[in-house]
Structures are given as structure tokens and as C-alpha cells.
Amino acid sequence: MILEWPHPQIDQDWDSGKHQWREITPLAYQQLLKATTLLYRVRDAFMQAEPVDVLAGGDGLYVCCKEQQGFYFARLLPGHDWCKRDSLPVPLPKAGADLWLESFKGEF
């Protein structure tokens, strides 16, 4: 499922210990990119500078987004884990899947 906005899903993922990327719309990615200053930015990823929460050890918990193969993803990540952003694979759609038809799955 592609999220039009990553909150509250990515917050719930973090709270439940499910550390995973969630697919978001390109518009959500652009809005998150422009919403605030950035702590980190590379060609295909960024981390917002405004923490969503402060962890027990004092490190901030931030929104982190990335683009891969034309798809956009978001998750929460501690600031000190920026370098680990690529260690968790993104859930890319299956090759050859009809994404338009998949979006209606269960609607009929």
C-alpha cells in the first residue's frame, strides 16, 4: 500500500519495533523534503533536521526518506544511524506487476 502521508504509520512501526521502509507517494516525498531543514542529504535520500522524538540515550529520532528505482519510501531513524539507512532493503514492487490493477486489490 502506498501511503499518501507516512505518519502515523511510520510512528507506529517504530513503536512496535517494526523497522521497515514504507512506500509513499512522490508528492509526500517532495513535501517532506521541503517541509523543514535537513540534517543529511545525498542524491537519493535525506533526513529531516527536526526530530519526531528524542530517544532515551538523547539521540533524536528523525524522518528519513529515500528514492529507489522511481519509488519513494519513508521510515523513522535515529540520527546516529544515518549511515545505516541502506542496510534495510526497501519493499520494491514485484517485477512485471500491474501496479494500477494492484491498487484496486480487494475493492471489488
N, C-alpha and C positions, 0 to 999 in steps of 0.2 A: 504494500500500500504506500503510495506516495503522499507524504504529508504536505499540506499547504502551509503549515507553520509547525516547527519542531517541538514547541512547548505545548502542552505539558508532557508529551510522550518521552522526550529525552530526559526530562527530570525524573519521571517515574522509572525509566530504565536505570538511571544512576542509583536511585533509592533502593531498587530491588536487586542491585548487583549485576544487572544485565548490561554489560559494557559492549555496546554494539552501535554500528552506524545505522541511521535511519534515512531512507531516501526522502528528499524534499524537492519541491518544485524549483525550477530555475529562478522564478521570481522571489521565492523565500530566500534563496542563496544570495541574490543581489541585495535584498533588503537587509539581511544580516550583515553583509559586507559593508554596507553604507550606514548602518544604524549607529555605530559608535567607533571610537578609535580602535586600532588593532594592536594586540600585543605582539603577534607574529604574522608574517605573510610571506608565502612563497608562490610560485606560479599557479599551483593547483590547490592551495589550501590557505586557510587563515584561522586565527584565534582572536576572538574579541578581547579587548582590554578590560572590560567591565566584568568583574566576577559575578556569577549567578549565586555563589555561596562561598563561604570560607570553611575549609576543612579543619579538622581537629589539630593538625600539625601546623596550621597557619597559612598553608598554600591556598590560593584561590582556585575555584572550580569555574571553568570558562566554557562558553560555546565555541566549538571547533567545527569547521566546515571544510569539505573538500569536494573536488570535482574529479571524476574519473570516467573516461570514455564517453563523455557527454551526459553523464548522470551526476546528480548532486546529492550530498549527504551531510548529516549533522549528528553531533553527539556532544556530551559533556566530557571534559578532560581537565585534569589538574594542570596548572601552568607548567610545573616542572616535567610533565610528561609530553610536552610538545614534540620532542624528538622521537617519541614512540607512536605518533599518530598513524604511521603506515604499518605498524605491526599487526593491527587488526584489519582483516580484509573487509572490503565493502560488499554488500549483497547485490552484485550486478545481476540484471535480468538474464534469463536463460537465452542463449544464442538461438535466433530464429523464432523467438516468442512473438506473437502478435500482441503488442502492448495495448493497442486500442481495445481489442477483444478482452484481454485480461482485465482491463479496468472495469468491465461490466460483470465480472465473475460473481455469481450469486445474486445478481439483480433480477433475474428472470425466473 
